[in-house]
Amino acid sequence: MLLRPIRSLMLIGTCFLVGYFYARHQASELCIEDGGKMKNGYCLGVTQ
């Protein structure tokens, strides 16, 4: 019975991490498409 809440927390944490890395990768691709360069999580060299 105690395993269900622990399993739920692990699933929520895993989903959060997958979403975080997916969004980070997507931002990196958009930055590179616009001619920028990613550094420390920021897109540099792109003017709007």
N, C-alpha and C positions, 0 to 999 in steps of 0.2 A: 504494500500500500504506500509506503514511503518513497518508492522508486518513481511513482508517477510525477510528483512535483519536481523532483531532481531532473528527470528526463525532459520535462517541459521547459525548465530553465536552460538546459543544455541546448535544446532545439531552438529556443528563442535567441540565445547567444550565437549559435551557429548561423542562423538566418541573418542576424544583425551584421556579423562579420562578412558574410557573403555579399550582402547589399552594399556594405562600405567599400569593399574592394572592387565591386562591379562599378560603382559610381566613380571611384578614383580612376579606374582604367578608362572609363568612358570620357572623363574630363581630360585625361592625358591624350587620348586619341583626337579629341576636338582641338586641343591646343596645338598638336603637331600638324593637323590639317590646316590650321590658320597660320602656320609658319613660326610658331613659338617653340619654346623649350621648357620642359618641366624641371623645376628645381625646388626641392624641399616642399613639394605639394603645391607650388605656385607656378602659374604659367607666365613665363617671361618672354618679352620680345614681340608681343602682339599688340598692335594698336587698333582701336575700334573707330 
